[in-house]
Every structure is written in structure tokens, then in C-alpha cells.
Amino acid sequence: MIPMDKVSKKRRVSANMKIDEQKSSLSSLISNPPENTRIIEFSPELASYVLENLNINNRTKKPKNIKRYANDMATGNWSLTGDTLQFSKKGILMNGQNRLSACVRAGVPFVTHVAFGIEATSRVHMDVGKVRNNADLFHGEGVPYPNETGKGIRMIMAWKSGKTDARGIDLDLREMLELYNNVIDKSVLELCIKKAKAVKRHTSYPEAHLIALMYFAWRQGHSEKVKKFMDDMIAGYGNGPRSPVRLLLSTVSRLRMDRFNTITPHMYAIMLTRSWNNYLDGKASKVSDMSVTLDDPLPVDTSM
């Protein structure tokens, strides 16, 4: 157990205080943040208060970490390190929810460094390339569909550069947030994600490709047509076996059943965009449209 003489004396917060006093002292530190970190002992009650009232739009909790931390706390194996809990200038918890959750689970206090007055926008710099991913980033920003938003933007930028696979698109969290805030049409992207999720539920077609196709088509003035295309994919509708949607879905179904073939992201992208182009032009697809080679370029207008 950490000796209590290590807990900061000025505006002290410790588990032996009444919970109202703990909350009051913490509130004082949040309202008038010290320049350096403070060592604070969080009681399970104070940890629960923070999680319920100050933990807004944080990243997804990590159950395995919480279980491990709780076990260390309960067995007295928790040590004071330089890792900090962090509160923004507005009093929002920005880092440390897993440790606080472990404290509640273990039912015992723990001691930690705490930093106050952190800029809310600095979330993109926390654990970059290590712990936080695109889903964590967008969840923290309060973005609808945080997981799909990151996947969609990566695929949009891949298509923009003529690539059919987003795995070669290297974007750090700061670049991703910059694209979302200043380049991507947020309202259109959200609509595309919502529709793509519906299509995937019925067809298992990869969401990222559906998002990218719908986004570019929408931006080029084909919003109603591409919505109808997606609705037809959901319904599996088409006039005849060579209709773009029916031939696409039947080809994908056949390829998935062939254990000697794997549908690659490149194949998904080329078959989808060829089918869309035929659908847009009001013509039937050809069997050759569903035959894809590695050298086939992406046949879609990706101007933004």
C-alpha cells in the first residue's frame, strides 16, 4: 500500500475523507488546476462519482485491463508510477477510466498521479500508435459510428489515391481528425455509414467499400440513385439475372462458397464499382464485369 505521506497535502484528496470532502477537493483542483501533477488517493466512492459524472465520450473500456488492475489493487500489488489520470479544463476525464473502474471493482482505494487543466483537443496525442485507435479517437470526440467512421475515411482516402485497399493508407490520429473536421462532409459520411451498415446486415458486403462508393456517388450528385442502389442490394432486387445488383450478389455468393478462392478487397472494390456504373447508366452487367485482375483500375469518379 502507498504510504499516505505521499499524497499531496495541498487540496488533499484521500480515502479517509468524507466523500463530499473528496468531491469538493477534486472539484477545486479541476476548477483551479495546479501547474504540476498531484498525488491523489481515489476511494471507490470517488472513482464511481468520476465515472458516472465526468467520464464523457471516453474510449471503450478494456475489460481485461480492468480485471488485472483490480486484482493488483485488491492484493496490495498496486504501485505508484508516473502514469497519470487526466482531467480537461472543463473537468472531463480524459485518461484513466480503466484504473477508476478497477478501483470500483476491487472495492479498495488506489493512489495515482493526476494532471489537471489538459486541453480537450490533446486527446489525439494520447498513446498515439500504441493504445488508442481510430475508433477510440472518434468515440472520444462523440462522433456517431466511431468504428465505421475511421474505416470509411481510410477507404475514401484509399479510393481517392486510386487504391482499392485501405491497408496501405497510413494516417495517424491527428491526420484522421484533421480529415474528419476539415475535408470530409460529416453529414454525408454519417448517412453513408448508416446505409452501409444496413447493406452489410443483409449481404455481408464489406462496409468500408460501401461507404466509399456511396460517399463519392453522393458528392457527385447521385444521392437518390445511390440510395436506391443500396436499397436494391438490401432487397437483392434486379430485373433479370444480369441486372447489376443481382449479378454482383450472386457472384459474391458463389465466390464465397468456393473454398479455393478468396475474395480480396481489390475484388470487392472493382466488382462493386463496375456494378454501380452499370446501374447508374441503366444497363445490364456482363459476366466479364465480375472477372477481376490485379491490374484493373478503380472505375469510379473519386473527385471530392
JOHUJO-V230142 format. One line per field, one symbol per residue. phi: phi as a letter, one per 20 degrees, with the letter a starting at -180 (. if undefined). A space follows every 50 residues. Layout:
BEGIN
phi: ???
END
This chain:
BEGIN
phi: .fgffefgfflfcbfeefgffffffffffffcfffdfdecdeegffffff feddedlefffdgfffffffffffemeecedefdecdffenefdbpffff ffffffmcfbdbfcdcmfffffgfeelgmcdfdfffgfffemeflfffff fffffgfffgenedcefeeeceffffffffeccffffffffffgffffff gecmfgfgfffffffffffendgfffffgfffffemerenfefgffffff ffffffeefecceegffgffffffffffffemcfedgffeeddfefffeb fdfd
END
